[in-house]
Amino acid sequence: MKKHLENPYSTVKDYNCFGCSPDNPIGLHLSFIEDGDEIVLEWEPDENYTGWTNILHGGIQATMMDEIASWVVFVKLKTAGVTREMSVKYRKPVLVSDGIIRCRARLKEVNRSLATIEVQLYSKDILRAEARCVYFIFGEEEAKTRFFYPGSDAFYSQT
């Protein structure tokens, strides 16, 4: 069952995440859906995010994959974390003119305080890039005090 995820950080003072803040004027404004074991996003790029003419910049692709991995940590592991390492394979160019991009991410494993998340990026239902993200995850108290983690319930609509 698909569930639209709320962004509880949007009420935090000075929150300006390039990936997911709805108020960052130059940000991506990403939003997320929980679909079973996966977190999913859909985003439509424009020419402001190109590297070469009509090709989505690889750094923007990496940002999207890193951002969705963090939401796997928030929702599936019920804590906060930071990127420790990330490896990206760019398989095919992503054309801005092709429209909507979809990313799918899932937790692969947790080993002590490290979580490995696998991400795939699609355009026109073709795998264009994939990433393996390793996140350092924090204990519940540190996630709340240092990273304003609001608890897992805050990511779901209360209505």
VMD Tcl script that builds the backbone (N, CA, C; Angstrom):
set m [mol new atoms 477]
animate dup $m
set s [atomselect $m all]
$s set {name element resname resid chain x y z} {
  {N N MET 1 A 0.834 -1.175 0.000}
  {CA C MET 1 A 0.000 0.000 0.000}
  {C C MET 1 A 0.886 1.248 0.000}
  {N N LYS 2 A 0.587 2.193 -0.858}
  {CA C LYS 2 A 1.362 3.417 -0.962}
  {C C LYS 2 A 0.849 4.452 0.031}
  {N N LYS 3 A 1.824 5.121 0.697}
  {CA C LYS 3 A 1.479 6.166 1.649}
  {C C LYS 3 A 2.323 7.394 1.344}
  {N N HIS 4 A 1.664 8.529 1.145}
  {CA C HIS 4 A 2.378 9.786 0.976}
  {C C HIS 4 A 3.030 10.143 2.310}
  {N N LEU 5 A 4.300 10.525 2.276}
  {CA C LEU 5 A 5.008 10.892 3.498}
  {C C LEU 5 A 5.006 12.407 3.689}
  {N N GLU 6 A 4.758 12.819 4.907}
  {CA C GLU 6 A 4.816 14.226 5.283}
  {C C GLU 6 A 6.272 14.618 5.508}
  {N N ASN 7 A 6.562 15.908 5.392}
  {CA C ASN 7 A 7.903 16.395 5.692}
  {C C ASN 7 A 7.844 17.179 7.004}
  {N N PRO 8 A 8.102 16.505 8.132}
  {CA C PRO 8 A 7.986 17.181 9.427}
  {C C PRO 8 A 9.072 18.221 9.669}
  {N N TYR 9 A 10.114 18.212 8.870}
  {CA C TYR 9 A 11.200 19.186 9.049}
  {C C TYR 9 A 10.825 20.568 8.525}
  {N N SER 10 A 9.784 20.661 7.735}
  {CA C SER 10 A 9.421 21.941 7.129}
  {C C SER 10 A 9.052 22.999 8.167}
  {N N THR 11 A 8.820 22.613 9.421}
  {CA C THR 11 A 8.516 23.582 10.472}
  {C C THR 11 A 9.732 23.919 11.339}
  {N N VAL 12 A 10.868 23.301 11.061}
  {CA C VAL 12 A 12.089 23.559 11.841}
  {C C VAL 12 A 12.718 24.871 11.380}
  {N N LYS 13 A 13.071 25.716 12.332}
  {CA C LYS 13 A 13.686 27.019 12.021}
  {C C LYS 13 A 14.966 26.810 11.212}
  {N N ASP 14 A 15.140 27.595 10.174}
  {CA C ASP 14 A 16.320 27.600 9.297}
  {C C ASP 14 A 16.474 26.331 8.453}
  {N N TYR 15 A 15.451 25.509 8.395}
  {CA C TYR 15 A 15.484 24.309 7.546}
  {C C TYR 15 A 15.469 24.742 6.084}
  {N N ASN 16 A 16.473 24.335 5.328}
  {CA C ASN 16 A 16.601 24.794 3.941}
  {C C ASN 16 A 17.209 23.706 3.058}
  {N N CYS 17 A 16.896 22.458 3.328}
  {CA C CYS 17 A 17.504 21.349 2.595}
  {C C CYS 17 A 17.332 21.525 1.084}
  {N N PHE 18 A 18.425 21.430 0.355}
  {CA C PHE 18 A 18.376 21.552 -1.099}
  {C C PHE 18 A 17.506 20.472 -1.721}
  {N N GLY 19 A 17.515 19.286 -1.130}
  {CA C GLY 19 A 16.746 18.182 -1.697}
  {C C GLY 19 A 15.263 18.235 -1.405}
  {N N CYS 20 A 14.890 18.455 -0.127}
  {CA C CYS 20 A 13.482 18.250 0.216}
  {C C CYS 20 A 12.762 19.424 0.857}
  {N N SER 21 A 13.432 20.533 1.095}
  {CA C SER 21 A 12.707 21.671 1.672}
  {C C SER 21 A 11.729 22.243 0.647}
  {N N PRO 22 A 10.467 22.384 1.024}
  {CA C PRO 22 A 9.504 22.976 0.095}
  {C C PRO 22 A 9.705 24.479 -0.071}
  {N N ASP 23 A 10.527 25.081 0.787}
  {CA C ASP 23 A 10.706 26.530 0.763}
  {C C ASP 23 A 12.038 26.994 0.190}
  {N N ASN 24 A 12.928 26.084 -0.170}
  {CA C ASN 24 A 14.210 26.492 -0.748}
  {C C ASN 24 A 13.952 26.928 -2.192}
  {N N PRO 25 A 14.174 28.211 -2.517}
  {CA C PRO 25 A 13.798 28.710 -3.850}
  {C C PRO 25 A 14.565 28.070 -5.005}
  {N N ILE 26 A 15.742 27.521 -4.747}
  {CA C ILE 26 A 16.500 26.869 -5.828}
  {C C ILE 26 A 16.596 25.363 -5.633}
  {N N GLY 27 A 15.897 24.835 -4.630}
  {CA C GLY 27 A 15.964 23.411 -4.309}
  {C C GLY 27 A 15.124 22.544 -5.223}
  {N N LEU 28 A 15.201 21.245 -4.979}
  {CA C LEU 28 A 14.490 20.265 -5.793}
  {C C LEU 28 A 13.042 20.043 -5.340}
  {N N HIS 29 A 12.735 20.369 -4.094}
  {CA C HIS 29 A 11.377 20.225 -3.539}
  {C C HIS 29 A 10.882 18.782 -3.639}
  {N N LEU 30 A 11.740 17.831 -3.357}
  {CA C LEU 30 A 11.371 16.425 -3.465}
  {C C LEU 30 A 10.361 16.043 -2.387}
  {N N SER 31 A 9.452 15.154 -2.760}
  {CA C SER 31 A 8.518 14.564 -1.806}
  {C C SER 31 A 8.542 13.053 -2.021}
  {N N PHE 32 A 8.074 12.323 -1.015}
  {CA C PHE 32 A 8.309 10.887 -0.978}
  {C C PHE 32 A 7.047 10.098 -0.672}
  {N N ILE 33 A 7.051 8.865 -1.134}
  {CA C ILE 33 A 5.962 7.919 -0.909}
  {C C ILE 33 A 6.579 6.646 -0.356}
  {N N GLU 34 A 5.920 6.059 0.612}
  {CA C GLU 34 A 6.310 4.743 1.102}
  {C C GLU 34 A 5.499 3.718 0.331}
  {N N ASP 35 A 6.178 2.782 -0.307}
  {CA C ASP 35 A 5.522 1.748 -1.103}
  {C C ASP 35 A 6.077 0.396 -0.656}
  {N N GLY 36 A 5.444 -0.192 0.348}
  {CA C GLY 36 A 5.942 -1.454 0.895}
  {C C GLY 36 A 7.305 -1.253 1.535}
  {N N ASP 37 A 8.296 -2.018 1.081}
  {CA C ASP 37 A 9.654 -1.925 1.623}
  {C C ASP 37 A 10.448 -0.770 1.040}
  {N N GLU 38 A 9.882 -0.069 0.085}
  {CA C GLU 38 A 10.628 0.973 -0.615}
  {C C GLU 38 A 10.107 2.375 -0.308}
  {N N ILE 39 A 11.007 3.335 -0.474}
  {CA C ILE 39 A 10.643 4.739 -0.512}
  {C C ILE 39 A 10.798 5.156 -1.971}
  {N N VAL 40 A 9.838 5.932 -2.469}
  {CA C VAL 40 A 9.779 6.288 -3.884}
  {C C VAL 40 A 9.634 7.804 -4.003}
  {N N LEU 41 A 10.231 8.348 -5.051}
  {CA C LEU 41 A 9.998 9.754 -5.373}
  {C C LEU 41 A 9.792 9.887 -6.863}
  {N N GLU 42 A 9.051 10.906 -7.238}
  {CA C GLU 42 A 8.886 11.306 -8.637}
  {C C GLU 42 A 9.191 12.790 -8.700}
  {N N TRP 43 A 9.948 13.181 -9.714}
  {CA C TRP 43 A 10.351 14.579 -9.843}
  {C C TRP 43 A 10.503 14.905 -11.318}
  {N N GLU 44 A 10.065 16.099 -11.694}
  {CA C GLU 44 A 10.194 16.519 -13.085}
  {C C GLU 44 A 11.235 17.632 -13.188}
  {N N PRO 45 A 12.348 17.359 -13.853}
  {CA C PRO 45 A 13.410 18.363 -13.955}
  {C C PRO 45 A 13.093 19.427 -15.001}
  {N N ASP 46 A 13.838 20.512 -14.927}
  {CA C ASP 46 A 13.779 21.513 -15.987}
  {C C ASP 46 A 15.207 21.907 -16.360}
  {N N GLU 47 A 15.335 22.809 -17.298}
  {CA C GLU 47 A 16.646 23.142 -17.856}
  {C C GLU 47 A 17.597 23.769 -16.837}
  {N N ASN 48 A 17.094 24.202 -15.676}
  {CA C ASN 48 A 17.964 24.762 -14.641}
  {C C ASN 48 A 18.876 23.717 -14.003}
  {N N TYR 49 A 18.606 22.449 -14.246}
  {CA C TYR 49 A 19.358 21.371 -13.607}
  {C C TYR 49 A 20.197 20.559 -14.599}
  {N N THR 50 A 20.470 21.130 -15.755}
  {CA C THR 50 A 21.254 20.410 -16.759}
  {C C THR 50 A 22.748 20.573 -16.516}
  {N N GLY 51 A 23.498 19.609 -17.035}
  {CA C GLY 51 A 24.946 19.723 -17.125}
  {C C GLY 51 A 25.241 20.140 -18.551}
  {N N TRP 52 A 25.075 19.205 -19.447}
  {CA C TRP 52 A 25.142 19.465 -20.882}
  {C C TRP 52 A 23.735 19.717 -21.376}
  {N N THR 53 A 23.580 20.246 -22.539}
  {CA C THR 53 A 22.278 20.573 -23.098}
  {C C THR 53 A 21.319 19.384 -22.996}
  {N N ASN 54 A 20.201 19.601 -22.320}
  {CA C ASN 54 A 19.111 18.635 -22.173}
  {C C ASN 54 A 19.484 17.396 -21.354}
  {N N ILE 55 A 20.651 17.359 -20.737}
  {CA C ILE 55 A 21.052 16.205 -19.926}
  {C C ILE 55 A 21.084 16.625 -18.458}
  {N N LEU 56 A 20.342 15.883 -17.627}
  {CA C LEU 56 A 20.302 16.171 -16.205}
  {C C LEU 56 A 21.695 16.001 -15.611}
  {N N HIS 57 A 22.152 17.000 -14.887}
  {CA C HIS 57 A 23.482 16.994 -14.285}
  {C C HIS 57 A 23.642 15.781 -13.366}
  {N N GLY 58 A 24.781 15.130 -13.441}
  {CA C GLY 58 A 25.042 13.957 -12.605}
  {C C GLY 58 A 25.009 14.271 -11.121}
  {N N GLY 59 A 25.403 15.476 -10.749}
  {CA C GLY 59 A 25.350 15.869 -9.344}
  {C C GLY 59 A 23.922 15.974 -8.830}
  {N N ILE 60 A 23.012 16.375 -9.678}
  {CA C ILE 60 A 21.595 16.430 -9.298}
  {C C ILE 60 A 21.070 15.012 -9.134}
  {N N GLN 61 A 21.465 14.120 -10.029}
  {CA C GLN 61 A 21.055 12.721 -9.893}
  {C C GLN 61 A 21.573 12.140 -8.575}
  {N N ALA 62 A 22.831 12.406 -8.265}
  {CA C ALA 62 A 23.420 11.906 -7.018}
  {C C ALA 62 A 22.702 12.507 -5.806}
  {N N THR 63 A 22.365 13.783 -5.887}
  {CA C THR 63 A 21.636 14.431 -4.796}
  {C C THR 63 A 20.300 13.748 -4.564}
  {N N MET 64 A 19.583 13.459 -5.630}
  {CA C MET 64 A 18.290 12.789 -5.497}
  {C C MET 64 A 18.452 11.425 -4.828}
  {N N MET 65 A 19.481 10.684 -5.236}
  {CA C MET 65 A 19.671 9.341 -4.685}
  {C C MET 65 A 20.123 9.397 -3.227}
  {N N ASP 66 A 20.955 10.367 -2.876}
  {CA C ASP 66 A 21.366 10.539 -1.488}
  {C C ASP 66 A 20.178 10.964 -0.629}
  {N N GLU 67 A 19.374 11.859 -1.138}
  {CA C GLU 67 A 18.217 12.361 -0.390}
  {C C GLU 67 A 17.205 11.255 -0.109}
  {N N ILE 68 A 16.885 10.459 -1.102}
  {CA C ILE 68 A 15.905 9.387 -0.875}
  {C C ILE 68 A 16.460 8.350 0.098}
  {N N ALA 69 A 17.775 8.133 0.070}
  {CA C ALA 69 A 18.387 7.209 1.033}
  {C C ALA 69 A 18.194 7.718 2.460}
  {N N SER 70 A 18.306 9.030 2.659}
  {CA C SER 70 A 18.102 9.573 4.010}
  {C C SER 70 A 16.662 9.346 4.473}
  {N N TRP 71 A 15.724 9.397 3.544}
  {CA C TRP 71 A 14.333 9.148 3.916}
  {C C TRP 71 A 14.086 7.676 4.247}
  {N N VAL 72 A 14.863 6.778 3.674}
  {CA C VAL 72 A 14.808 5.372 4.094}
  {C C VAL 72 A 15.225 5.276 5.559}
  {N N VAL 73 A 16.273 5.999 5.933}
  {CA C VAL 73 A 16.724 6.003 7.330}
  {C C VAL 73 A 15.632 6.564 8.235}
  {N N PHE 74 A 15.042 7.702 7.859}
  {CA C PHE 74 A 13.995 8.317 8.682}
  {C C PHE 74 A 12.813 7.384 8.900}
  {N N VAL 75 A 12.338 6.791 7.809}
  {CA C VAL 75 A 11.068 6.057 7.842}
  {C C VAL 75 A 11.245 4.581 8.195}
  {N N LYS 76 A 12.220 3.935 7.598}
  {CA C LYS 76 A 12.368 2.490 7.813}
  {C C LYS 76 A 13.180 2.152 9.061}
  {N N LEU 77 A 14.175 2.980 9.380}
  {CA C LEU 77 A 14.985 2.726 10.568}
  {C C LEU 77 A 14.549 3.563 11.764}
  {N N LYS 78 A 13.658 4.520 11.507}
  {CA C LYS 78 A 13.072 5.343 12.561}
  {C C LYS 78 A 14.122 6.095 13.369}
  {N N THR 79 A 15.045 6.710 12.625}
  {CA C THR 79 A 16.088 7.506 13.250}
  {C C THR 79 A 16.638 8.479 12.215}
  {N N ALA 80 A 17.694 9.166 12.565}
  {CA C ALA 80 A 18.385 10.057 11.633}
  {C C ALA 80 A 19.774 9.500 11.362}
  {N N GLY 81 A 20.391 9.998 10.299}
  {CA C GLY 81 A 21.739 9.570 9.957}
  {C C GLY 81 A 22.379 10.556 9.009}
  {N N VAL 82 A 23.644 10.307 8.730}
  {CA C VAL 82 A 24.381 11.122 7.764}
  {C C VAL 82 A 25.097 10.196 6.788}
  {N N THR 83 A 25.309 10.687 5.587}
  {CA C THR 83 A 25.973 9.898 4.563}
  {C C THR 83 A 27.422 9.647 4.966}
  {N N ARG 84 A 27.818 8.404 4.953}
  {CA C ARG 84 A 29.210 8.034 5.217}
  {C C ARG 84 A 29.950 7.857 3.907}
  {N N GLU 85 A 29.295 7.166 2.981}
  {CA C GLU 85 A 29.880 6.988 1.657}
  {C C GLU 85 A 28.759 6.710 0.666}
  {N N MET 86 A 29.075 6.974 -0.594}
  {CA C MET 86 A 28.084 6.763 -1.645}
  {C C MET 86 A 28.829 6.441 -2.933}
  {N N SER 87 A 28.398 5.384 -3.596}
  {CA C SER 87 A 28.964 5.074 -4.913}
  {C C SER 87 A 27.819 5.098 -5.926}
  {N N VAL 88 A 28.081 5.738 -7.051}
  {CA C VAL 88 A 27.056 5.927 -8.072}
  {C C VAL 88 A 27.538 5.319 -9.382}
  {N N LYS 89 A 26.636 4.625 -10.055}
  {CA C LYS 89 A 26.892 4.145 -11.418}
  {C C LYS 89 A 25.895 4.841 -12.334}
  {N N TYR 90 A 26.435 5.625 -13.248}
  {CA C TYR 90 A 25.591 6.273 -14.256}
  {C C TYR 90 A 25.551 5.349 -15.461}
  {N N ARG 91 A 24.381 4.868 -15.799}
  {CA C ARG 91 A 24.243 3.876 -16.864}
  {C C ARG 91 A 23.875 4.493 -18.209}
  {N N LYS 92 A 22.965 5.454 -18.195}
  {CA C LYS 92 A 22.500 6.104 -19.428}
  {C C LYS 92 A 22.176 7.552 -19.098}
  {N N PRO 93 A 22.332 8.453 -20.046}
  {CA C PRO 93 A 21.975 9.848 -19.784}
  {C C PRO 93 A 20.491 9.997 -19.445}
  {N N VAL 94 A 20.207 10.975 -18.604}
  {CA C VAL 94 A 18.834 11.331 -18.270}
  {C C VAL 94 A 18.522 12.618 -19.021}
  {N N LEU 95 A 17.606 12.538 -19.975}
  {CA C LEU 95 A 17.232 13.713 -20.741}
  {C C LEU 95 A 16.148 14.491 -20.000}
  {N N VAL 96 A 16.371 15.776 -19.813}
  {CA C VAL 96 A 15.385 16.624 -19.157}
  {C C VAL 96 A 14.070 16.594 -19.930}
  {N N SER 97 A 14.155 16.556 -21.244}
  {CA C SER 97 A 12.947 16.555 -22.075}
  {C C SER 97 A 12.119 15.281 -21.936}
  {N N ASP 98 A 12.667 14.238 -21.320}
  {CA C ASP 98 A 11.906 13.007 -21.112}
  {C C ASP 98 A 10.910 13.118 -19.969}
  {N N GLY 99 A 11.011 14.162 -19.174}
  {CA C GLY 99 A 10.010 14.384 -18.130}
  {C C GLY 99 A 10.329 13.702 -16.818}
  {N N ILE 100 A 9.317 13.130 -16.208}
  {CA C ILE 100 A 9.380 12.643 -14.832}
  {C C ILE 100 A 10.457 11.587 -14.623}
  {N N ILE 101 A 11.178 11.760 -13.516}
  {CA C ILE 101 A 12.198 10.822 -13.056}
  {C C ILE 101 A 11.639 10.130 -11.821}
  {N N ARG 102 A 11.897 8.852 -11.698}
  {CA C ARG 102 A 11.475 8.090 -10.524}
  {C C ARG 102 A 12.696 7.474 -9.861}
  {N N CYS 103 A 12.738 7.572 -8.551}
  {CA C CYS 103 A 13.769 6.891 -7.767}
  {C C CYS 103 A 13.086 5.932 -6.819}
  {N N ARG 104 A 13.729 4.784 -6.618}
  {CA C ARG 104 A 13.246 3.785 -5.683}
  {C C ARG 104 A 14.418 3.414 -4.787}
  {N N ALA 105 A 14.172 3.357 -3.484}
  {CA C ALA 105 A 15.239 3.050 -2.532}
  {C C ALA 105 A 14.749 2.053 -1.503}
  {N N ARG 106 A 15.668 1.180 -1.112}
  {CA C ARG 106 A 15.330 0.196 -0.087}
  {C C ARG 106 A 16.542 -0.104 0.772}
  {N N LEU 107 A 16.264 -0.454 2.006}
  {CA C LEU 107 A 17.302 -0.834 2.957}
  {C C LEU 107 A 17.850 -2.197 2.567}
  {N N LYS 108 A 19.149 -2.285 2.422}
  {CA C LYS 108 A 19.798 -3.549 2.077}
  {C C LYS 108 A 20.259 -4.281 3.337}
  {N N GLU 109 A 20.944 -3.538 4.245}
  {CA C GLU 109 A 21.407 -4.172 5.482}
  {C C GLU 109 A 21.751 -3.111 6.515}
  {N N VAL 110 A 21.754 -3.551 7.775}
  {CA C VAL 110 A 22.217 -2.733 8.882}
  {C C VAL 110 A 23.282 -3.541 9.603}
  {N N ASN 111 A 24.430 -2.915 9.828}
  {CA C ASN 111 A 25.528 -3.545 10.543}
  {C C ASN 111 A 26.005 -2.557 11.595}
  {N N ARG 112 A 25.586 -2.788 12.819}
  {CA C ARG 112 A 25.850 -1.883 13.939}
  {C C ARG 112 A 25.260 -0.516 13.641}
  {N N SER 113 A 26.110 0.496 13.482}
  {CA C SER 113 A 25.593 1.847 13.249}
  {C C SER 113 A 25.683 2.257 11.784}
  {N N LEU 114 A 25.832 1.278 10.890}
  {CA C LEU 114 A 25.898 1.575 9.456}
  {C C LEU 114 A 24.739 0.907 8.728}
  {N N ALA 115 A 24.058 1.697 7.916}
  {CA C ALA 115 A 22.940 1.187 7.111}
  {C C ALA 115 A 23.304 1.334 5.642}
  {N N THR 116 A 23.112 0.260 4.879}
  {CA C THR 116 A 23.354 0.292 3.441}
  {C C THR 116 A 22.017 0.348 2.727}
  {N N ILE 117 A 21.910 1.332 1.840}
  {CA C ILE 117 A 20.670 1.557 1.104}
  {C C ILE 117 A 20.975 1.500 -0.381}
  {N N GLU 118 A 20.143 0.796 -1.134}
  {CA C GLU 118 A 20.289 0.716 -2.588}
  {C C GLU 118 A 19.226 1.592 -3.242}
  {N N VAL 119 A 19.657 2.352 -4.252}
  {CA C VAL 119 A 18.773 3.291 -4.932}
  {C C VAL 119 A 18.880 3.092 -6.440}
  {N N GLN 120 A 17.749 3.140 -7.117}
  {CA C GLN 120 A 17.712 3.109 -8.579}
  {C C GLN 120 A 16.997 4.364 -9.071}
  {N N LEU 121 A 17.511 4.943 -10.140}
  {CA C LEU 121 A 16.918 6.127 -10.754}
  {C C LEU 121 A 16.479 5.764 -12.165}
  {N N TYR 122 A 15.212 6.033 -12.479}
  {CA C TYR 122 A 14.617 5.680 -13.765}
  {C C TYR 122 A 14.101 6.916 -14.488}
  {N N SER 123 A 14.182 6.871 -15.781}
  {CA C SER 123 A 13.519 7.840 -16.644}
  {C C SER 123 A 12.922 7.042 -17.788}
  {N N LYS 124 A 11.664 7.314 -18.107}
  {CA C LYS 124 A 10.947 6.539 -19.132}
  {C C LYS 124 A 11.047 5.030 -18.854}
  {N N ASP 125 A 10.956 4.663 -17.581}
  {CA C ASP 125 A 11.000 3.269 -17.130}
  {C C ASP 125 A 12.298 2.549 -17.490}
  {N N ILE 126 A 13.356 3.282 -17.764}
  {CA C ILE 126 A 14.672 2.711 -18.063}
  {C C ILE 126 A 15.615 3.081 -16.928}
  {N N LEU 127 A 16.342 2.093 -16.394}
  {CA C LEU 127 A 17.321 2.349 -15.344}
  {C C LEU 127 A 18.430 3.234 -15.900}
  {N N ARG 128 A 18.592 4.417 -15.317}
  {CA C ARG 128 A 19.594 5.376 -15.797}
  {C C ARG 128 A 20.785 5.476 -14.866}
  {N N ALA 129 A 20.557 5.281 -13.561}
  {CA C ALA 129 A 21.643 5.372 -12.586}
  {C C ALA 129 A 21.245 4.574 -11.354}
  {N N GLU 130 A 22.248 4.174 -10.598}
  {CA C GLU 130 A 21.983 3.496 -9.338}
  {C C GLU 130 A 23.073 3.856 -8.351}
  {N N ALA 131 A 22.732 3.753 -7.071}
  {CA C ALA 131 A 23.677 4.126 -6.034}
  {C C ALA 131 A 23.604 3.142 -4.881}
  {N N ARG 132 A 24.723 3.028 -4.221}
  {CA C ARG 132 A 24.821 2.301 -2.954}
  {C C ARG 132 A 25.238 3.348 -1.939}
  {N N CYS 133 A 24.358 3.619 -0.994}
  {CA C CYS 133 A 24.613 4.636 0.027}
  {C C CYS 133 A 24.811 3.955 1.368}
  {N N VAL 134 A 25.851 4.345 2.063}
  {CA C VAL 134 A 26.078 3.858 3.422}
  {C C VAL 134 A 25.887 5.052 4.351}
  {N N TYR 135 A 24.965 4.900 5.277}
  {CA C TYR 135 A 24.649 5.949 6.235}
  {C C TYR 135 A 25.126 5.554 7.620}
  {N N PHE 136 A 25.719 6.525 8.317}
  {CA C PHE 136 A 25.979 6.364 9.735}
  {C C PHE 136 A 24.690 6.738 10.445}
  {N N ILE 137 A 24.120 5.817 11.207}
  {CA C ILE 137 A 22.842 6.072 11.858}
  {C C ILE 137 A 23.054 6.330 13.348}
  {N N PHE 138 A 22.218 7.210 13.891}
  {CA C PHE 138 A 22.339 7.632 15.282}
  {C C PHE 138 A 21.316 6.928 16.153}
  {N N GLY 139 A 21.649 6.822 17.424}
  {CA C GLY 139 A 20.689 6.327 18.396}
  {C C GLY 139 A 19.528 7.299 18.514}
  {N N GLU 140 A 18.434 6.822 19.067}
  {CA C GLU 140 A 17.205 7.610 19.112}
  {C C GLU 140 A 17.400 8.965 19.797}
  {N N GLU 141 A 18.054 8.994 20.944}
  {CA C GLU 141 A 18.207 10.257 21.679}
  {C C GLU 141 A 19.069 11.260 20.916}
  {N N GLU 142 A 20.174 10.804 20.354}
  {CA C GLU 142 A 21.033 11.699 19.574}
  {C C GLU 142 A 20.309 12.194 18.315}
  {N N ALA 143 A 19.542 11.316 17.690}
  {CA C ALA 143 A 18.771 11.719 16.503}
  {C C ALA 143 A 17.798 12.840 16.850}
  {N N LYS 144 A 17.200 12.760 18.020}
  {CA C LYS 144 A 16.226 13.785 18.434}
  {C C LYS 144 A 16.916 15.093 18.826}
  {N N THR 145 A 17.991 15.009 19.591}
  {CA C THR 145 A 18.599 16.234 20.110}
  {C C THR 145 A 19.497 16.932 19.091}
  {N N ARG 146 A 20.305 16.199 18.362}
  {CA C ARG 146 A 21.248 16.822 17.424}
  {C C ARG 146 A 20.657 17.055 16.044}
  {N N PHE 147 A 19.699 16.206 15.638}
  {CA C PHE 147 A 19.210 16.251 14.264}
  {C C PHE 147 A 17.705 16.483 14.169}
  {N N PHE 148 A 17.090 16.869 15.285}
  {CA C PHE 148 A 15.670 17.233 15.320}
  {C C PHE 148 A 14.764 16.121 14.804}
  {N N TYR 149 A 15.187 14.862 14.943}
  {CA C TYR 149 A 14.338 13.766 14.469}
  {C C TYR 149 A 13.044 13.770 15.266}
  {N N PRO 150 A 11.899 13.887 14.576}
  {CA C PRO 150 A 10.618 14.065 15.270}
  {C C PRO 150 A 9.917 12.761 15.659}
  {N N GLY 151 A 10.510 11.627 15.350}
  {CA C GLY 151 A 9.840 10.344 15.562}
  {C C GLY 151 A 9.151 9.898 14.292}
  {N N SER 152 A 9.026 8.599 14.104}
  {CA C SER 152 A 8.523 8.066 12.844}
  {C C SER 152 A 7.068 8.444 12.545}
  {N N ASP 153 A 6.259 8.634 13.578}
  {CA C ASP 153 A 4.853 8.973 13.360}
  {C C ASP 153 A 4.683 10.315 12.645}
  {N N ALA 154 A 5.649 11.223 12.808}
  {CA C ALA 154 A 5.552 12.556 12.215}
  {C C ALA 154 A 5.623 12.532 10.689}
  {N N PHE 155 A 6.036 11.424 10.114}
  {CA C PHE 155 A 6.144 11.320 8.656}
  {C C PHE 155 A 4.830 10.880 7.994}
  {N N TYR 156 A 3.838 10.587 8.823}
  {CA C TYR 156 A 2.549 10.136 8.312}
  {C C TYR 156 A 1.473 11.153 8.659}
  {N N SER 157 A 0.561 11.357 7.736}
  {CA C SER 157 A -0.523 12.316 7.929}
  {C C SER 157 A -1.340 11.922 9.156}
  {N N GLN 158 A -1.635 12.897 9.976}
  {CA C GLN 158 A -2.426 12.655 11.188}
  {C C GLN 158 A -3.918 12.829 10.918}
  {N N THR 159 A -4.298 13.089 9.663}
  {CA C THR 159 A -5.719 13.297 9.358}
  {C C THR 159 A -6.356 12.034 8.859}
}
mol reanalyze $m
mol bondsrecalc $m
mol representation Tube
mol addrep $m
